[in-house]
């Protein structure tokens, strides 16, 4: 979907300036006092997701607001509406990359106080930190419940917003429904992957009978698909994957039962 036409949306004057000044002051003060960012801040990356962007806002107007809090490297509006409770009146989300993790943390601390337009609800900020990630987290996702029509185009368009590197559509297991139709999707890094899970998991999309199921790939290895992905079927390197297809490890040849030793018969009695 294309971005909405540009609208005149200025950052919200003195209210935003006050929040920006307070956030910068609080952030710099804590860093001076502690001598280093907190462990939680250090574990986080440079990206944030802003929920509740007004329908008429543009990427430029969102970036203008965030420039008050740091150096914005990239700002893009996501194609889909926000899910409830942030999906009223066509509200959307923005995916933003800041120059460093401290600036991303500063924006996260201002969640609930950032206004793109006067008279609109404040933005909600999501940021991924190390505490949010499971031990098996990686940049490889397992996505189930793809639309029946042209799943390749769907994956390319939707996950292309999150730094898509490669993907592989898995065959539907025999006897199962199209709900089990799945793909392996590799994104640029684990931070993009975590944000993509928050954005897509549980979302009902056009052409699908059930909501999407998006997870980090786990320890079950679907070896043929992983090998094809690693060999560069659609570009990039390999890795572990999750799949609804069970994997059978090669079995050793059966061991024959032990042969019992020969039984010795008594000698016949001697003849007279």
C-alpha positions as CSV (number, residue, x, y, z in Angstrom):
1,X,0.0,0.0,0.0
2,X,1.2,3.5,-0.8
3,X,1.9,6.1,1.8
4,X,-0.9,8.7,2.3
5,X,-0.5,12.0,0.5
6,X,1.5,14.6,2.3
7,X,-0.4,16.7,4.8
8,X,0.7,19.8,6.7
9,X,1.4,18.3,10.1
10,X,3.7,20.3,12.3
11,X,5.2,18.9,15.5
12,X,3.1,20.1,18.4
13,X,4.7,23.3,19.5
14,X,5.5,24.1,23.1
15,X,4.1,20.9,24.5
16,X,6.3,18.7,22.4
17,X,9.3,21.0,23.0
18,X,8.8,20.7,26.7
19,X,8.6,16.9,26.6
20,X,11.7,16.8,24.4
21,X,13.7,19.1,26.7
22,X,12.6,17.1,29.8
23,X,13.5,13.8,28.1
24,X,16.9,15.0,27.0
25,X,17.6,16.5,30.4
26,X,16.6,13.4,32.3
27,X,18.5,11.2,30.0
28,X,21.7,13.2,30.1
29,X,21.5,13.6,33.9
30,X,21.1,9.9,34.5
31,X,24.0,9.1,32.3
32,X,26.3,11.5,34.0
33,X,25.3,10.3,37.4
34,X,25.7,6.6,36.6
35,X,28.7,7.0,34.2
36,X,27.1,4.5,31.8
37,X,23.6,3.6,30.4
38,X,21.6,1.0,32.4
39,X,21.9,-2.6,31.5
40,X,18.4,-2.6,30.1
41,X,19.2,0.4,27.9
42,X,22.5,-1.2,26.7
43,X,20.7,-4.4,25.8
44,X,18.3,-2.5,23.5
45,X,18.9,-1.6,19.9
46,X,18.4,1.5,17.8
47,X,14.8,0.9,16.6
48,X,11.4,1.9,17.9
49,X,7.9,1.4,16.7
50,X,5.4,4.2,17.2
51,X,1.7,3.2,17.4
52,X,-1.2,5.5,16.9
53,X,0.2,7.6,14.0
54,X,-2.8,9.8,12.8
55,X,-4.3,8.9,9.4
56,X,-3.1,12.1,7.7
57,X,0.4,12.0,9.0
58,X,3.4,11.4,6.8
59,X,6.8,9.8,7.5
60,X,8.3,13.3,7.2
61,X,6.0,14.8,9.9
62,X,6.8,11.9,12.3
63,X,10.5,12.4,11.7
64,X,10.2,16.1,12.3
65,X,8.8,15.3,15.7
66,X,11.5,12.8,16.6
67,X,14.3,15.1,15.4
68,X,13.7,16.9,18.6
69,X,14.9,13.9,20.5
70,X,17.8,12.7,18.4
71,X,19.2,11.9,15.0
72,X,16.7,9.9,13.0
73,X,18.4,7.5,10.5
74,X,15.2,6.2,8.9
75,X,11.5,6.6,9.4
76,X,8.9,4.6,7.5
77,X,5.1,4.2,7.9
78,X,3.9,0.7,7.9
79,X,1.3,-0.3,5.3
80,X,-1.3,-1.7,7.7
81,X,-3.5,-0.1,10.2
82,X,-2.6,-0.5,13.9
83,X,-4.5,-3.3,15.6
84,X,-6.9,-2.3,18.4
85,X,-6.8,-0.4,20.7
86,X,-4.6,1.8,18.4
87,X,-6.4,1.2,15.1
88,X,-9.2,3.7,15.3
89,X,-9.9,6.0,12.4
90,X,-7.1,4.5,10.2
91,X,-4.3,5.0,12.6
92,X,-1.0,3.5,11.6
93,X,2.5,2.8,12.9
94,X,6.0,4.1,12.1
95,X,9.2,2.1,12.2
96,X,12.1,4.3,13.2
97,X,15.8,3.7,13.4
98,X,17.8,6.2,15.5
99,X,21.6,6.9,15.4
100,X,22.2,4.9,18.6
101,X,20.5,3.0,21.4
102,X,20.6,5.9,23.9
103,X,18.4,8.0,21.5
104,X,16.0,5.1,21.0
105,X,15.7,4.7,24.7
106,X,15.0,8.5,25.1
107,X,12.1,8.2,22.6
108,X,10.8,5.1,24.5
109,X,10.8,7.1,27.7
110,X,8.6,9.7,26.1
111,X,5.9,7.2,25.2
112,X,2.5,8.7,25.8
113,X,3.7,12.2,25.5
114,X,4.6,12.6,21.8
115,X,2.0,14.3,19.6
116,X,2.4,14.4,15.8
117,X,-0.6,16.7,15.4
118,X,-2.5,19.0,17.9
119,X,-5.7,17.4,19.1
120,X,-4.6,13.8,18.5
121,X,-3.8,11.0,20.9
122,X,-0.2,10.7,22.0
123,X,2.0,8.0,20.4
124,X,2.7,4.8,22.1
125,X,6.4,3.7,21.7
126,X,7.5,0.0,21.6
127,X,11.2,-0.8,21.9
128,X,12.9,-4.2,22.1
129,X,15.4,-4.8,24.8
130,X,17.5,-7.9,25.7
131,X,15.0,-8.7,28.5
132,X,12.2,-9.1,25.9
133,X,13.9,-11.8,23.9
134,X,13.8,-15.5,24.5
135,X,17.0,-17.5,24.6
136,X,16.3,-19.0,21.1
137,X,15.6,-15.6,19.5
138,X,17.3,-15.0,16.1
139,X,16.6,-13.1,12.9
140,X,14.8,-16.2,11.5
141,X,11.0,-16.4,11.8
142,X,8.4,-19.1,11.2
143,X,5.2,-17.7,9.7
144,X,2.1,-19.8,9.5
145,X,-1.3,-19.1,8.1
146,X,-0.3,-17.4,4.9
147,X,-2.9,-16.3,2.4
148,X,-3.9,-18.9,-0.1
149,X,-3.3,-16.6,-3.1
150,X,0.3,-15.6,-3.9
151,X,1.9,-16.1,-0.5
152,X,5.3,-15.1,-2.1
153,X,4.0,-11.6,-2.9
154,X,2.5,-11.3,0.6
155,X,5.7,-12.2,2.4
156,X,7.8,-10.0,0.1
157,X,5.5,-6.9,0.7
158,X,4.7,-7.3,4.3
159,X,8.1,-8.4,5.7
160,X,10.0,-6.2,3.3
161,X,9.0,-3.4,5.7
162,X,11.2,-5.1,8.4
163,X,14.5,-5.6,6.5
164,X,13.6,-8.8,4.6
165,X,16.7,-10.7,3.6
166,X,15.3,-14.0,2.3
167,X,12.3,-16.3,2.6
168,X,11.2,-19.8,1.7
169,X,7.6,-20.9,1.3
170,X,7.2,-24.4,2.8
171,X,5.1,-27.1,1.2
172,X,1.8,-27.8,2.9
173,X,2.0,-31.2,4.6
174,X,-0.2,-33.8,2.9
175,X,-3.7,-34.1,4.4
176,X,-3.5,-30.7,6.3
177,X,-5.3,-27.5,5.6
178,X,-3.9,-24.3,4.1
179,X,-3.8,-22.9,7.6
180,X,-0.6,-24.8,8.0
181,X,0.9,-23.1,4.9
182,X,4.1,-21.5,6.3
183,X,7.2,-19.8,5.4
184,X,10.7,-19.3,6.8
185,X,11.5,-15.6,6.8
186,X,14.9,-14.2,7.5
187,X,15.1,-10.5,8.5
188,X,18.1,-8.2,8.8
189,X,18.5,-8.7,12.6
190,X,16.9,-10.0,15.7
191,X,15.5,-6.6,16.6
192,X,13.6,-6.4,13.3
193,X,12.3,-9.9,13.9
194,X,11.0,-9.1,17.4
195,X,9.2,-6.0,16.1
196,X,7.7,-8.0,13.2
197,X,6.3,-10.6,15.7
198,X,4.7,-7.8,17.7
199,X,3.2,-6.3,14.5
200,X,2.0,-9.5,12.6
201,X,1.4,-12.2,15.2
202,X,-2.4,-12.7,15.6
203,X,-3.3,-10.4,12.7
204,X,-6.0,-11.5,10.3
205,X,-5.0,-10.5,6.8
206,X,-7.0,-10.5,3.5
207,X,-7.2,-13.9,1.9
208,X,-6.4,-15.9,5.0
209,X,-8.9,-18.0,7.0
210,X,-7.1,-17.6,10.3
211,X,-4.8,-15.1,12.0
212,X,-1.1,-15.2,11.2
213,X,1.1,-17.2,13.6
214,X,4.5,-15.6,13.8
215,X,7.3,-16.9,16.1
216,X,11.0,-17.0,16.4
217,X,12.3,-20.2,14.8
218,X,12.8,-22.8,17.5
219,X,15.1,-25.8,18.0
220,X,13.1,-28.3,15.9
221,X,15.0,-28.5,12.6
222,X,13.3,-29.0,9.3
223,X,16.6,-30.1,7.7
224,X,15.7,-30.0,3.9
225,X,14.2,-26.5,4.1
226,X,17.1,-25.2,6.3
227,X,19.6,-26.6,3.8
228,X,17.8,-25.0,0.8
229,X,17.6,-21.7,2.6
230,X,21.3,-21.8,3.6
231,X,22.3,-22.7,0.1
232,X,20.9,-19.4,-1.1
233,X,17.6,-20.5,-2.7
234,X,16.5,-16.9,-2.2
235,X,19.8,-15.4,-1.1
236,X,21.7,-15.2,2.2
237,X,22.8,-17.8,4.8
238,X,21.3,-20.7,6.6
239,X,20.0,-21.3,10.1
240,X,17.7,-23.3,12.3
241,X,14.0,-23.3,11.5
242,X,10.7,-24.3,13.1
243,X,8.2,-26.2,11.0
244,X,4.9,-28.0,11.3
245,X,6.5,-30.9,9.3
246,X,8.0,-33.4,11.8
247,X,11.5,-34.4,11.1
248,X,12.7,-38.0,11.3
249,X,16.3,-38.5,12.1
250,X,18.1,-41.2,10.1
251,X,17.8,-44.5,12.0
252,X,20.6,-47.1,12.2
253,X,20.0,-50.5,10.6
254,X,18.3,-53.0,12.9
255,X,20.6,-55.2,14.9
256,X,19.7,-58.9,14.4
257,X,19.0,-60.9,17.6
258,X,21.9,-62.8,19.0
259,X,22.3,-66.4,17.7
260,X,22.2,-68.9,20.6
261,X,25.2,-71.2,20.8
262,X,24.8,-74.7,19.4
263,X,23.3,-77.3,21.7
264,X,25.5,-80.3,22.4
265,X,23.6,-83.6,22.3
266,X,24.6,-86.6,24.5
267,X,26.6,-89.3,22.8
268,X,24.6,-92.4,22.0
269,X,25.1,-95.4,24.3
270,X,27.8,-97.8,23.1
271,X,26.6,-101.0,21.5
272,X,27.3,-104.4,23.3
